[in-house]
Amino acid sequence: MSEEITKTNIRIFRLMSGEEIIAEYSKIYKDTYILKNCAIIIPDSSGSIILYPWMPYAESDNGIEIPTRSITFSIEPHEALLEEYTDSFSSDTDNTLVGASPTPPSLKIADGGDTVQGD
């Protein structure tokens, strides 16, 4: 990654479609957010959440442009979620989530195949 992920540029975005994604936003250009390293937040039946790469089949190295009219709100993530997200992306060079770091009990990370769950 060319830019360092920091706490101040990561937010949760609720889209008009109802999807909730956590992403690094690098800038706002006109009426558009540029989101990088996007992960969809999926609640599971046990009360935990799963982070899964959002749009893994798209070329998104330069970010994904999301019009502001498609976003209902954005908010800062809880510290545990922020840490898991940051750890997942900072240890990978191709911008995909990995399950290599310890996961807090209430979080799960899906890496596209296996799911890693904290103890």
C-alpha positions as CSV (number, residue, x, y, z in Angstrom):
1,M,0.0,0.0,0.0
2,S,1.3,3.4,-0.8
3,E,-0.5,5.3,2.0
4,E,-0.5,4.3,5.7
5,I,-3.8,3.4,7.2
6,T,-4.5,5.6,10.2
7,K,-7.4,5.8,12.7
8,T,-8.5,9.1,11.4
9,N,-9.2,8.0,7.9
10,I,-11.2,4.9,8.5
11,R,-15.0,5.0,8.9
12,I,-18.1,2.8,8.7
13,F,-20.3,3.8,5.8
14,R,-24.0,2.7,5.6
15,L,-25.0,2.6,1.9
16,M,-28.5,3.3,0.6
17,S,-28.6,-0.5,-0.3
18,G,-28.4,-1.2,3.5
19,E,-24.8,-2.6,3.3
20,E,-22.4,-1.5,6.0
21,I,-18.8,-1.3,5.0
22,I,-15.7,-0.2,6.8
23,A,-13.1,1.5,4.6
24,E,-10.3,3.9,4.4
25,Y,-11.3,7.1,2.7
26,S,-8.5,8.9,1.1
27,K,-10.3,12.0,-0.1
28,I,-13.7,13.5,-1.0
29,Y,-13.7,14.7,-4.6
30,K,-16.7,16.9,-5.6
31,D,-19.7,14.7,-4.5
32,T,-17.8,11.5,-4.3
33,Y,-16.0,9.5,-1.6
34,I,-13.0,7.5,-2.7
35,L,-12.9,4.4,-0.5
36,K,-10.0,2.0,-0.3
37,N,-9.6,-1.4,1.4
38,C,-13.3,-1.9,1.7
39,A,-14.8,-4.7,3.8
40,I,-18.5,-5.4,4.3
41,I,-19.6,-5.9,7.9
42,I,-21.9,-9.0,8.2
43,P,-23.6,-9.8,11.5
44,D,-23.9,-13.6,12.2
45,S,-26.4,-15.6,14.2
46,S,-24.0,-15.8,17.2
47,G,-23.9,-12.0,17.7
48,S,-20.5,-11.7,16.2
49,I,-19.6,-9.9,13.1
50,I,-17.7,-11.0,10.0
51,L,-15.5,-8.7,7.9
52,Y,-15.4,-9.8,4.2
53,P,-13.7,-8.1,1.3
54,W,-16.2,-5.8,-0.5
55,M,-16.1,-6.1,-4.3
56,P,-13.2,-8.6,-4.3
57,Y,-13.7,-9.3,-8.0
58,A,-13.1,-5.7,-9.0
59,E,-9.8,-3.9,-9.7
60,S,-9.9,-1.3,-6.9
61,D,-6.2,-0.5,-6.2
62,N,-7.0,3.2,-6.7
63,G,-10.2,3.0,-4.6
64,I,-13.9,2.8,-5.3
65,E,-15.8,5.9,-6.1
66,I,-19.1,6.1,-4.1
67,P,-21.4,9.1,-4.7
68,T,-22.3,10.9,-1.5
69,R,-26.0,10.4,-2.4
70,S,-25.5,6.6,-2.1
71,I,-24.3,7.0,1.6
72,T,-26.9,7.4,4.3
73,F,-24.4,8.1,7.0
74,S,-20.8,7.4,8.2
75,I,-19.5,6.9,11.7
76,E,-16.2,6.1,13.5
77,P,-15.8,2.3,14.2
78,H,-15.6,0.9,17.6
79,E,-11.9,0.5,18.8
80,A,-11.9,-3.4,18.6
81,L,-13.3,-3.3,15.1
82,L,-10.8,-0.6,14.0
83,E,-7.9,-2.6,15.4
84,E,-9.0,-5.8,13.6
85,Y,-9.5,-4.0,10.4
86,T,-6.2,-2.2,10.6
87,D,-4.3,-5.4,11.5
88,S,-5.9,-7.2,8.6
89,F,-5.0,-4.7,6.0
90,S,-1.6,-3.6,7.3
91,S,-0.2,-7.2,7.1
92,D,-1.2,-7.7,3.5
93,T,0.1,-6.2,0.4
94,D,-2.7,-7.0,-2.1
95,N,-5.5,-5.2,-0.2
96,T,-7.4,-8.3,0.8
97,L,-8.4,-9.2,4.3
98,V,-6.3,-11.9,6.0
99,G,-7.0,-13.9,9.2
100,A,-3.4,-13.8,10.5
101,S,-3.9,-11.6,13.5
102,P,-5.5,-12.5,16.8
103,T,-9.3,-11.8,16.7
104,P,-11.2,-10.5,19.7
105,P,-14.0,-12.8,20.9
106,S,-16.8,-10.8,19.4
107,L,-15.2,-10.5,15.9
108,K,-14.6,-12.9,13.1
109,I,-12.6,-12.3,9.9
110,A,-13.4,-14.2,6.7
111,D,-10.5,-14.3,4.3
112,G,-12.4,-15.5,1.3
113,G,-12.2,-19.2,2.3
114,D,-11.7,-20.0,6.0
115,T,-13.1,-18.0,8.9
116,V,-10.9,-17.2,11.8
117,Q,-12.6,-16.7,15.1
118,G,-11.1,-15.4,18.3
119,D,-11.2,-17.3,21.6
